[in-house]
């Protein structure tokens, strides 16, 4: 597994990390033993970066990672968590007092004195522009509660606003073969500033697994059922915001371009890793086989022709609907 420096954190992390939303909630049920096996299999395969949030299962995801860390104290890990969605999404809630409360809770859940990386969890746009917000985050670093901070964003404009801040370490953004807008400005700006890019939703909520058909259904408590049109949170978090049936058709065309010996999801992950400026990619995994297969994408080398196919597919299916929105 190759490693890269995670922006201004200065930490070396695996190019394929692990997103742990699915270990907390909103993807159907995952047992504690299955979750711990996924964490273990990922580490065995070379993964050194876990991404979580304080609202995934109301802290369950953080607690599971904390349990794993306690049982494996010598494993080199960087754990990023997120904060800000425990209250109504109002700029007035993104204040010092709440930051202290939220980070203290995450430190307890993860069993650490200092959080490796804390990201603002897709807050309202005015939060990215607030001097007081960054002053409070700087104070948390100075006090040792967190080692570094970043942002998770829905829109490229939010990312560009945050990148201009001198102490911002990372930006987490949706980036995959169906969401190309970050390539235009965000990745170049992050590279120039020394800010790390964490690519999330890399498989478009499973569309880029190549396994779905137009008839595929999901559990009632899976966000791929209840949030297809943004009913619960930003639509972009579910299938990257693309129409499901169009996504299935596009994924079939993508699969036809994948080189022999590489699976469709591995090609989708490896394509992101190859984009200049990306630090790490964070697919989720519900079982050990998925975790191992995802990690293996860190060693995949792709043909140059896949780039042109990704652009062709994007132009055909998604640019008109996706590019202006996010």
LUMVEX-148839 format. One record per residue (C-alpha): chain; residue number from 0; x, y, z; residue in one letter. Coordinates in steps of 0.05 Angstrom, whole numbers, plus 5000, padded with zeros to 4 digits. Example, Ala and Ser with C-alpha at 12.3 -4.5 7.8 and 13.67 -1.06 7.14 Angstrom:
<nodes>
+-----+-----+------+------+------+------+
: mol : seq :    x :    y :    z : type :
+-----+-----+------+------+------+------+
:   A :   0 : 5246 : 4910 : 5156 :    A :
:   A :   1 : 5273 : 4979 : 5143 :    S :
+-----+-----+------+------+------+------+
</nodes>
This chain:
<nodes>
+-----+-----+------+------+------+------+
: mol : seq :    x :    y :    z : type :
+-----+-----+------+------+------+------+
:   A :   0 : 5000 : 5000 : 5000 :    X :
:   A :   1 : 5028 : 5068 : 4980 :    X :
:   A :   2 : 5026 : 5126 : 5029 :    X :
:   A :   3 : 5021 : 5201 : 5021 :    X :
:   A :   4 : 5027 : 5261 : 5067 :    X :
:   A :   5 : 4959 : 5283 : 5092 :    X :
:   A :   6 : 4964 : 5357 : 5079 :    X :
:   A :   7 : 4985 : 5401 : 5137 :    X :
:   A :   8 : 4976 : 5345 : 5187 :    X :
:   A :   9 : 5045 : 5321 : 5166 :    X :
:   A :  10 : 5022 : 5249 : 5176 :    X :
:   A :  11 : 5035 : 5194 : 5126 :    X :
:   A :  12 : 4971 : 5157 : 5110 :    X :
:   A :  13 : 4952 : 5100 : 5063 :    X :
:   A :  14 : 4925 : 5122 : 4995 :    X :
:   A :  15 : 4865 : 5077 : 5008 :    X :
:   A :  16 : 4833 : 5092 : 5076 :    X :
:   A :  17 : 4768 : 5067 : 5106 :    X :
:   A :  18 : 4704 : 5106 : 5113 :    X :
:   A :  19 : 4664 : 5082 : 5173 :    X :
:   A :  20 : 4595 : 5113 : 5164 :    X :
:   A :  21 : 4569 : 5044 : 5149 :    X :
:   A :  22 : 4594 : 5018 : 5215 :    X :
:   A :  23 : 4550 : 5068 : 5252 :    X :
:   A :  24 : 4485 : 5075 : 5215 :    X :
:   A :  25 : 4446 : 5090 : 5151 :    X :
:   A :  26 : 4471 : 5030 : 5112 :    X :
:   A :  27 : 4431 : 4975 : 5145 :    X :
:   A :  28 : 4455 : 4937 : 5206 :    X :
:   A :  29 : 4527 : 4918 : 5219 :    X :
:   A :  30 : 4543 : 4878 : 5282 :    X :
:   A :  31 : 4599 : 4898 : 5329 :    X :
:   A :  32 : 4639 : 4835 : 5313 :    X :
:   A :  33 : 4631 : 4847 : 5238 :    X :
:   A :  34 : 4652 : 4919 : 5246 :    X :
:   A :  35 : 4715 : 4901 : 5286 :    X :
:   A :  36 : 4732 : 4848 : 5234 :    X :
:   A :  37 : 4727 : 4901 : 5179 :    X :
:   A :  38 : 4774 : 4947 : 5217 :    X :
:   A :  39 : 4823 : 4890 : 5228 :    X :
:   A :  40 : 4822 : 4866 : 5157 :    X :
:   A :  41 : 4833 : 4937 : 5132 :    X :
:   A :  42 : 4894 : 4946 : 5175 :    X :
:   A :  43 : 4922 : 4878 : 5155 :    X :
:   A :  44 : 4915 : 4901 : 5083 :    X :
:   A :  45 : 4956 : 4964 : 5096 :    X :
:   A :  46 : 4903 : 5015 : 5112 :    X :
:   A :  47 : 4928 : 5067 : 5162 :    X :
:   A :  48 : 4872 : 5119 : 5157 :    X :
:   A :  49 : 4801 : 5114 : 5185 :    X :
:   A :  50 : 4748 : 5168 : 5176 :    X :
:   A :  51 : 4688 : 5173 : 5223 :    X :
:   A :  52 : 4641 : 5224 : 5253 :    X :
:   A :  53 : 4608 : 5237 : 5319 :    X :
:   A :  54 : 4538 : 5226 : 5289 :    X :
:   A :  55 : 4552 : 5159 : 5256 :    X :
:   A :  56 : 4506 : 5116 : 5298 :    X :
:   A :  57 : 4506 : 5173 : 5350 :    X :
:   A :  58 : 4579 : 5157 : 5366 :    X :
:   A :  59 : 4577 : 5082 : 5354 :    X :
:   A :  60 : 4627 : 5086 : 5297 :    X :
:   A :  61 : 4676 : 5125 : 5340 :    X :
:   A :  62 : 4667 : 5077 : 5397 :    X :
:   A :  63 : 4681 : 5017 : 5353 :    X :
:   A :  64 : 4745 : 5049 : 5328 :    X :
:   A :  65 : 4763 : 5065 : 5400 :    X :
:   A :  66 : 4753 : 4993 : 5419 :    X :
:   A :  67 : 4797 : 4970 : 5361 :    X :
:   A :  68 : 4851 : 5020 : 5379 :    X :
:   A :  69 : 4852 : 4998 : 5451 :    X :
:   A :  70 : 4860 : 4926 : 5430 :    X :
:   A :  71 : 4915 : 4943 : 5380 :    X :
:   A :  72 : 4955 : 4999 : 5412 :    X :
:   A :  73 : 5017 : 4988 : 5368 :    X :
:   A :  74 : 4981 : 4994 : 5302 :    X :
:   A :  75 : 4999 : 5060 : 5267 :    X :
:   A :  76 : 4933 : 5094 : 5253 :    X :
:   A :  77 : 4908 : 5163 : 5237 :    X :
:   A :  78 : 4835 : 5172 : 5256 :    X :
:   A :  79 : 4796 : 5231 : 5229 :    X :
:   A :  80 : 4729 : 5248 : 5259 :    X :
:   A :  81 : 4678 : 5302 : 5243 :    X :
:   A :  82 : 4635 : 5348 : 5285 :    X :
:   A :  83 : 4578 : 5397 : 5277 :    X :
:   A :  84 : 4516 : 5357 : 5260 :    X :
:   A :  85 : 4492 : 5341 : 5330 :    X :
:   A :  86 : 4451 : 5405 : 5329 :    X :
:   A :  87 : 4407 : 5440 : 5279 :    X :
:   A :  88 : 4447 : 5463 : 5220 :    X :
:   A :  89 : 4451 : 5537 : 5237 :    X :
:   A :  90 : 4515 : 5579 : 5234 :    X :
:   A :  91 : 4501 : 5602 : 5306 :    X :
:   A :  92 : 4513 : 5531 : 5331 :    X :
:   A :  93 : 4585 : 5529 : 5304 :    X :
:   A :  94 : 4615 : 5563 : 5364 :    X :
:   A :  95 : 4673 : 5552 : 5413 :    X :
:   A :  96 : 4629 : 5524 : 5469 :    X :
:   A :  97 : 4599 : 5470 : 5424 :    X :
:   A :  98 : 4667 : 5454 : 5393 :    X :
:   A :  99 : 4695 : 5439 : 5462 :    X :
:   A : 100 : 4635 : 5396 : 5480 :    X :
:   A : 101 : 4636 : 5357 : 5415 :    X :
:   A : 102 : 4711 : 5345 : 5415 :    X :
:   A : 103 : 4710 : 5323 : 5488 :    X :
:   A : 104 : 4656 : 5272 : 5470 :    X :
:   A : 105 : 4695 : 5246 : 5411 :    X :
:   A : 106 : 4758 : 5240 : 5453 :    X :
:   A : 107 : 4719 : 5197 : 5502 :    X :
:   A : 108 : 4689 : 5154 : 5447 :    X :
:   A : 109 : 4756 : 5144 : 5413 :    X :
:   A : 110 : 4794 : 5135 : 5479 :    X :
:   A : 111 : 4847 : 5188 : 5464 :    X :
:   A : 112 : 4871 : 5253 : 5495 :    X :
:   A : 113 : 4884 : 5286 : 5429 :    X :
:   A : 114 : 4843 : 5275 : 5366 :    X :
:   A : 115 : 4887 : 5265 : 5304 :    X :
:   A : 116 : 4842 : 5306 : 5258 :    X :
:   A : 117 : 4775 : 5339 : 5268 :    X :
:   A : 118 : 4734 : 5363 : 5208 :    X :
:   A : 119 : 4674 : 5409 : 5207 :    X :
:   A : 120 : 4619 : 5364 : 5181 :    X :
:   A : 121 : 4590 : 5397 : 5120 :    X :
:   A : 122 : 4566 : 5460 : 5156 :    X :
:   A : 123 : 4525 : 5517 : 5127 :    X :
:   A : 124 : 4564 : 5561 : 5079 :    X :
:   A : 125 : 4571 : 5621 : 5126 :    X :
:   A : 126 : 4611 : 5577 : 5175 :    X :
:   A : 127 : 4668 : 5571 : 5124 :    X :
:   A : 128 : 4674 : 5647 : 5123 :    X :
:   A : 129 : 4674 : 5659 : 5199 :    X :
:   A : 130 : 4739 : 5683 : 5232 :    X :
:   A : 131 : 4711 : 5662 : 5300 :    X :
:   A : 132 : 4704 : 5590 : 5276 :    X :
:   A : 133 : 4777 : 5584 : 5256 :    X :
:   A : 134 : 4799 : 5621 : 5320 :    X :
:   A : 135 : 4762 : 5568 : 5361 :    X :
:   A : 136 : 4794 : 5512 : 5322 :    X :
:   A : 137 : 4863 : 5542 : 5330 :    X :
:   A : 138 : 4850 : 5545 : 5405 :    X :
:   A : 139 : 4833 : 5471 : 5407 :    X :
:   A : 140 : 4899 : 5456 : 5373 :    X :
:   A : 141 : 4937 : 5501 : 5421 :    X :
:   A : 142 : 4903 : 5466 : 5480 :    X :
:   A : 143 : 4920 : 5397 : 5455 :    X :
:   A : 144 : 4849 : 5373 : 5445 :    X :
:   A : 145 : 4861 : 5364 : 5371 :    X :
:   A : 146 : 4925 : 5357 : 5331 :    X :
:   A : 147 : 4897 : 5387 : 5266 :    X :
:   A : 148 : 4832 : 5408 : 5234 :    X :
:   A : 149 : 4799 : 5406 : 5167 :    X :
:   A : 150 : 4731 : 5413 : 5134 :    X :
:   A : 151 : 4683 : 5366 : 5099 :    X :
:   A : 152 : 4644 : 5401 : 5044 :    X :
:   A : 153 : 4586 : 5391 : 4998 :    X :
:   A : 154 : 4605 : 5446 : 4947 :    X :
:   A : 155 : 4670 : 5463 : 4913 :    X :
:   A : 156 : 4661 : 5537 : 4930 :    X :
:   A : 157 : 4661 : 5519 : 5004 :    X :
:   A : 158 : 4726 : 5481 : 4995 :    X :
:   A : 159 : 4760 : 5540 : 4961 :    X :
:   A : 160 : 4738 : 5587 : 5017 :    X :
:   A : 161 : 4767 : 5540 : 5070 :    X :
:   A : 162 : 4832 : 5527 : 5032 :    X :
:   A : 163 : 4849 : 5601 : 5038 :    X :
:   A : 164 : 4855 : 5593 : 5114 :    X :
:   A : 165 : 4928 : 5586 : 5135 :    X :
:   A : 166 : 4920 : 5531 : 5187 :    X :
:   A : 167 : 4871 : 5487 : 5150 :    X :
:   A : 168 : 4900 : 5417 : 5143 :    X :
:   A : 169 : 4851 : 5379 : 5099 :    X :
:   A : 170 : 4789 : 5383 : 5056 :    X :
:   A : 171 : 4742 : 5323 : 5049 :    X :
:   A : 172 : 4701 : 5325 : 4986 :    X :
:   A : 173 : 4659 : 5280 : 4942 :    X :
:   A : 174 : 4703 : 5258 : 4885 :    X :
:   A : 175 : 4692 : 5199 : 4838 :    X :
:   A : 176 : 4683 : 5183 : 4765 :    X :
:   A : 177 : 4613 : 5213 : 4768 :    X :
:   A : 178 : 4633 : 5276 : 4805 :    X :
:   A : 179 : 4690 : 5311 : 4769 :    X :
:   A : 180 : 4681 : 5384 : 4787 :    X :
:   A : 181 : 4734 : 5382 : 4843 :    X :
:   A : 182 : 4786 : 5370 : 4790 :    X :
:   A : 183 : 4774 : 5439 : 4760 :    X :
:   A : 184 : 4796 : 5484 : 4818 :    X :
:   A : 185 : 4795 : 5449 : 4885 :    X :
:   A : 186 : 4851 : 5399 : 4875 :    X :
:   A : 187 : 4898 : 5449 : 4843 :    X :
:   A : 188 : 4884 : 5500 : 4899 :    X :
:   A : 189 : 4895 : 5448 : 4953 :    X :
:   A : 190 : 4961 : 5426 : 4922 :    X :
:   A : 191 : 4986 : 5497 : 4919 :    X :
:   A : 192 : 4967 : 5510 : 4991 :    X :
:   A : 193 : 4993 : 5444 : 5019 :    X :
:   A : 194 : 4923 : 5422 : 5040 :    X :
:   A : 195 : 4906 : 5348 : 5038 :    X :
:   A : 196 : 4847 : 5321 : 4999 :    X :
:   A : 197 : 4805 : 5265 : 5027 :    X :
:   A : 198 : 4761 : 5236 : 4972 :    X :
:   A : 199 : 4695 : 5210 : 4999 :    X :
:   A : 200 : 4636 : 5173 : 4966 :    X :
:   A : 201 : 4688 : 5144 : 4918 :    X :
:   A : 202 : 4642 : 5089 : 4892 :    X :
:   A : 203 : 4581 : 5134 : 4887 :    X :
:   A : 204 : 4546 : 5096 : 4943 :    X :
:   A : 205 : 4560 : 5030 : 4908 :    X :
:   A : 206 : 4540 : 5049 : 4837 :    X :
:   A : 207 : 4613 : 5041 : 4817 :    X :
:   A : 208 : 4615 : 4971 : 4845 :    X :
:   A : 209 : 4585 : 4951 : 4778 :    X :
:   A : 210 : 4537 : 4904 : 4813 :    X :
:   A : 211 : 4472 : 4943 : 4812 :    X :
:   A : 212 : 4415 : 4940 : 4762 :    X :
:   A : 213 : 4356 : 4986 : 4755 :    X :
:   A : 214 : 4317 : 4935 : 4796 :    X :
:   A : 215 : 4365 : 4934 : 4856 :    X :
:   A : 216 : 4332 : 4953 : 4922 :    X :
:   A : 217 : 4361 : 4971 : 4990 :    X :
:   A : 218 : 4339 : 4963 : 5062 :    X :
:   A : 219 : 4289 : 5013 : 5089 :    X :
:   A : 220 : 4340 : 5041 : 5138 :    X :
:   A : 221 : 4393 : 5049 : 5083 :    X :
:   A : 222 : 4403 : 5120 : 5059 :    X :
:   A : 223 : 4402 : 5094 : 4988 :    X :
:   A : 224 : 4328 : 5082 : 4999 :    X :
:   A : 225 : 4308 : 5142 : 5042 :    X :
:   A : 226 : 4353 : 5198 : 5016 :    X :
:   A : 227 : 4352 : 5191 : 4940 :    X :
:   A : 228 : 4324 : 5261 : 4932 :    X :
:   A : 229 : 4356 : 5294 : 4993 :    X :
:   A : 230 : 4299 : 5279 : 5041 :    X :
:   A : 231 : 4345 : 5271 : 5102 :    X :
:   A : 232 : 4410 : 5306 : 5084 :    X :
:   A : 233 : 4445 : 5332 : 5022 :    X :
:   A : 234 : 4426 : 5292 : 4961 :    X :
:   A : 235 : 4498 : 5291 : 4938 :    X :
:   A : 236 : 4516 : 5241 : 4994 :    X :
:   A : 237 : 4471 : 5188 : 4962 :    X :
:   A : 238 : 4495 : 5161 : 4895 :    X :
:   A : 239 : 4535 : 5226 : 4889 :    X :
:   A : 240 : 4470 : 5261 : 4874 :    X :
:   A : 241 : 4460 : 5227 : 4806 :    X :
:   A : 242 : 4397 : 5193 : 4783 :    X :
:   A : 243 : 4400 : 5120 : 4802 :    X :
:   A : 244 : 4380 : 5090 : 4735 :    X :
:   A : 245 : 4427 : 5136 : 4698 :    X :
:   A : 246 : 4481 : 5117 : 4747 :    X :
:   A : 247 : 4470 : 5043 : 4734 :    X :
:   A : 248 : 4476 : 5055 : 4658 :    X :
:   A : 249 : 4538 : 5097 : 4667 :    X :
:   A : 250 : 4570 : 5045 : 4713 :    X :
:   A : 251 : 4559 : 4992 : 4660 :    X :
:   A : 252 : 4597 : 5034 : 4609 :    X :
:   A : 253 : 4652 : 5048 : 4660 :    X :
:   A : 254 : 4658 : 4973 : 4672 :    X :
:   A : 255 : 4669 : 4960 : 4598 :    X :
:   A : 256 : 4732 : 5005 : 4602 :    X :
:   A : 257 : 4764 : 4970 : 4662 :    X :
:   A : 258 : 4828 : 4932 : 4645 :    X :
:   A : 259 : 4832 : 4857 : 4653 :    X :
:   A : 260 : 4851 : 4832 : 4722 :    X :
:   A : 261 : 4821 : 4892 : 4758 :    X :
:   A : 262 : 4752 : 4895 : 4788 :    X :
:   A : 263 : 4705 : 4953 : 4773 :    X :
:   A : 264 : 4708 : 4983 : 4844 :    X :
:   A : 265 : 4784 : 4975 : 4846 :    X :
:   A : 266 : 4789 : 5013 : 4780 :    X :
:   A : 267 : 4743 : 5068 : 4807 :    X :
:   A : 268 : 4785 : 5075 : 4870 :    X :
:   A : 269 : 4852 : 5072 : 4833 :    X :
:   A : 270 : 4828 : 5126 : 4784 :    X :
:   A : 271 : 4816 : 5174 : 4843 :    X :
:   A : 272 : 4884 : 5157 : 4874 :    X :
:   A : 273 : 4917 : 5177 : 4808 :    X :
:   A : 274 : 4887 : 5247 : 4809 :    X :
:   A : 275 : 4940 : 5299 : 4828 :    X :
:   A : 276 : 4928 : 5327 : 4897 :    X :
:   A : 277 : 4890 : 5269 : 4927 :    X :
:   A : 278 : 4918 : 5246 : 4994 :    X :
:   A : 279 : 4872 : 5188 : 5010 :    X :
:   A : 280 : 4807 : 5156 : 4986 :    X :
:   A : 281 : 4757 : 5130 : 5037 :    X :
:   A : 282 : 4711 : 5075 : 5012 :    X :
:   A : 283 : 4667 : 5041 : 5062 :    X :
:   A : 284 : 4664 : 4966 : 5074 :    X :
:   A : 285 : 4609 : 4924 : 5106 :    X :
:   A : 286 : 4649 : 4860 : 5108 :    X :
:   A : 287 : 4720 : 4833 : 5107 :    X :
:   A : 288 : 4720 : 4815 : 5033 :    X :
:   A : 289 : 4701 : 4886 : 5013 :    X :
:   A : 290 : 4754 : 4915 : 5059 :    X :
:   A : 291 : 4809 : 4873 : 5029 :    X :
:   A : 292 : 4787 : 4885 : 4958 :    X :
:   A : 293 : 4784 : 4960 : 4969 :    X :
:   A : 294 : 4853 : 4961 : 5000 :    X :
:   A : 295 : 4881 : 4923 : 4941 :    X :
:   A : 296 : 4863 : 4982 : 4896 :    X :
:   A : 297 : 4922 : 5019 : 4928 :    X :
:   A : 298 : 4969 : 4978 : 4884 :    X :
:   A : 299 : 4930 : 4981 : 4819 :    X :
:   A : 300 : 4960 : 5016 : 4759 :    X :
:   A : 301 : 4910 : 5037 : 4705 :    X :
:   A : 302 : 4915 : 5046 : 4630 :    X :
:   A : 303 : 4916 : 5119 : 4608 :    X :
:   A : 304 : 4854 : 5107 : 4566 :    X :
:   A : 305 : 4808 : 5103 : 4627 :    X :
:   A : 306 : 4814 : 5179 : 4638 :    X :
:   A : 307 : 4783 : 5195 : 4571 :    X :
:   A : 308 : 4727 : 5145 : 4583 :    X :
:   A : 309 : 4712 : 5176 : 4651 :    X :
:   A : 310 : 4706 : 5244 : 4619 :    X :
:   A : 311 : 4663 : 5217 : 4562 :    X :
:   A : 312 : 4615 : 5183 : 4610 :    X :
:   A : 313 : 4611 : 5244 : 4654 :    X :
:   A : 314 : 4595 : 5289 : 4595 :    X :
:   A : 315 : 4542 : 5241 : 4570 :    X :
:   A : 316 : 4505 : 5228 : 4635 :    X :
:   A : 317 : 4522 : 5277 : 4690 :    X :
:   A : 318 : 4554 : 5344 : 4675 :    X :
:   A : 319 : 4489 : 5381 : 4661 :    X :
:   A : 320 : 4456 : 5359 : 4726 :    X :
:   A : 321 : 4517 : 5354 : 4772 :    X :
:   A : 322 : 4568 : 5407 : 4753 :    X :
:   A : 323 : 4526 : 5469 : 4767 :    X :
:   A : 324 : 4499 : 5443 : 4833 :    X :
:   A : 325 : 4559 : 5422 : 4873 :    X :
+-----+-----+------+------+------+------+
</nodes>
